[in-house]
Amino acid sequence: MKTRFKYNIQGMTGKLDGMVYYWHPDAGNILARRYTVPDRNPSAQRMKLIMANLQALNPASGYRQNFKDYLIMYNRLPVNRDKPAIS
């Protein structure tokens, strides 16, 4: 969710009062979400292994740039103007 502060705190990130606050440069504002402790279950363990494998691949910078360029073009489409993808 988008957040509003009484005082302008642009660099506010971290945990406070059961919420996690972080700055998202593409959205241009501070986002907040409830802090939740992840459950320990078999599917979470499987996802952990999948993410570790993806990190181990270490794709080239050009490959990553292609995805960033695609995201920019995707967000420029008239259909996606109201709800742009930010990830």
Secondary structure, 3 states (H helix, E strand, C coil): CECCCCCCCCCCCEEECCEEEEEECCCCEEEEEECCCCCCCHHHHHHHHHHHHHHHHCCCHHHHHHHHHHHHHHHHCHHHCCCCCCC
